[in-house]
Each structure stands twice: as C-alpha cells, then as structure tokens.
Amino acid sequence: MTPPGATFAILAYDGIEPIDIGATYGVLSMARRLAPALRFFVVAKSAGELAMANGLRLIVDHDFAHCPDADVLMVLGGPGWQAASADASILAFVREFHNGKGPVAAVCTGGMILAAAGLLAGRRATTKREIVEGEQRPLDLLGRDPAITAIEARLVDTGTVLTGGGVSLGIDMTLHLIGRFFGRDIASETARILEYRAAWKANGAALADVVEPLDGQASAFL
C-alpha cells in the first residue's frame, strides 16, 4: 500500500515572526522523517529574500504566479500582518486557494489575514491572545467584526478554514494538520521526536480544540 502524501504551501510576507516559520516548516521538516511523501514549500508575492520581524532573512521558493499545486495553505503571523491584510494580491491569493484548491489554515495573527480576505465570515475563529503592554489584543480586534465569532481556543477547524492560537501554538496547528492528512499516529510520533508531547497535551488541557465541519471537511483526527 502506497503511503499517503500531501503538499503544504506556507504563505510568508515581510514581517512574519521567525517562530511561525519554525512552528510550521520546522515541524513539517521533522514529520517528513516519518512521512517521506510529505512535501512543503514557502510562497510569497515575490520569490527570493524577504525580511522577517527583527531582520532575520527568509528565502521564498515561489511567487504567487508560479506557485505549485498544494493540498493546504498555511498563513503565517507576525507584526507584518497589518500590511499583509491590506495587500490586495495577498488577499486574492488566499481567496483563490480557498475557492479552488483546498483548506486554508492560519497560525497566530495569520488569522487576521484570513479575516481580511473574508474567509472567516459566519465562522468561529481564534488568533493570538497574549500581548505586551501597549499592544492591541488581536483576538479582540478579530471580535470587532460582527460576522466573526472570535473565541479563545487552541485551534478552530471548520473544514476548509482553520485558525490557530498565537505564537508557539502554531506547532499545535501543524500537528493537527499532519494528523488530518497522515493520521493520529504520525502526528503523535512527530510530537514525540520534537520532544513536544507533554506541551501538546498541556496545551490541549488549557485550551479547547473546536472542530465543527461547516463545509464537510473537518478532521475526525481529534
């Protein structure tokens, strides 16, 4: 029997948090040791180099016009989310993927980009909760849209649209998606080799996973 395969596209932009690329690409890199048919790449408006928050550089594999097919699109968060949420080309790419190619999953403030693209209307959703003094709480900002039900959760899976909690909870979202495409055992083993099983369990005890298949594609994994 041929092992299942899946391709993850990871959407980046100037000002993403470095931890968000680690929580997605880094987790997938470890998972590929267990699921060799797993593929993943980074996509952005332009291929080549972009600047993450505080100056770390990321090399983007593909621009929007040359993005290969993928089974899921992951949208990263970071302080650049505000500019990304006002970028028509980013919003159009997110909408196009959702409309024709597969589920879209946001980590951290990537959920704010999904909101700007109109994907969260009529859905429950979550995003980053914890802030430093003087910042606006993204979850509160999300809740200002009357079409969106903003809730505190580790993740919300509504089928073709998923949103996750902030910062390191991007790891939990990536593990959830690995479970969705490759099964519970691969997700659990990935958590083990990440030395993250205890944290994964603790996060699940502290914050709910909300799985409500509004469009018939939510995972039976959890």
Secondary structure by P-SEA (a helix, b strand, c coil): cccbbbbbbbbbcccccaaaaaaaaaaaaaaaaaccccccccccccccccccccbbbbbbcccccccccccbbbbbbccaaaaaaacaaaaaaaaaaaacbbbbbbcccaaaaaaaaccccccccccccccccccccaaaaaacccccccccccccccccbbbbbcccaaaaaaaaaaaacccaaaaaaaaaaaccaaaaaaaaaacccccccccccccccc
